[in-house]
């Protein structure tokens, strides 16, 4: 079947003073997109805050472990049982 060449529908140019209005379907689509983006932002914000909290908790645990290290012995000079290199059993 052959297609007929129909003339293009007449669309009035809105001119420089009047912006074109988006069709209602496009506006609804934009609204849905905006709602989805807002949900994603909320989820990512919650995830970021959770990760920050976990990072701060880990830092606190590391600081507590560092506080338990002996200050008088330089690193690498103690044995697992607490003896220094020069100590004799």
N, C-alpha and C positions, 0 to 999 in steps of 0.2 A: 504494500500500500504506500502510495506517495504522499508525502507531507505537503501541505499547502504553505506557502510563504505568507504568513499573516503579518500585518503591520504591527509594529511594536506599540504597546499601549501607551497612551499619552500620559506622561508624568509631568506634573507642573513643577517647574523649578522654584524652590522656596525663596530664592533670592538671597542676597547677603544679610537682610534684616531678620529673616525667620529661619531658625534652624529646623532641620527635618526632625520630625517626631519618630521615635522608634516604634515599631509595631508592638502591640500589647504582648505578643508571644516573646519577642526579643527582650522586653522589659522583665517579663516573668523569668526568663532564662537567666538574665543578669542577676535578678534577685536571688534565684536558687544558687547561682555560682557564688554570690556574696555570702550567703548563709553557710555554704560548704567551706568557704575560706575562713569565715569567722570560727567555725567549729575546729578547723585544723589549727588555727592560731591558738585557740584555747587549749587544745590537746598538747601542742608543742610547748606552750607556756607551762603547763602542768608537768610535762616531762622534764623540761629544763629545771624547774624548781625542785623536782624530785632528785635529779642528778646533782644539783648544787648541794642539797641537803646531805646526800650520800658522800659527796666529796668532803664536806665539812666534818662529817662524822669520821671519815677515814683519816683526815688530817689530825683530828683530836686523838684518835688511837695511836697514830704515829708519834705525836708529841708526847703522849703518855709513855710510850716505849722508849723514846729518846731520854725522857726524864729518869728512867730507871737505869740507864747505862752509867757505869762508873766514870767519874770525871778524872781521877788521878792517873789511870793507865792509858797510855797512847793506844790508838787503834791497832790491832794486829799483834799485840804483845801479850795477850792473855790466852790461856788454854781454856778448854771447855769446862774444866773443873775449877776455874778461877785463879789458878797459879800463874805467876808471871814467868818469863823466860829464865830468870836467874834463880828462881826457887828450886830447892831440891826436895824430893819426896822422902 
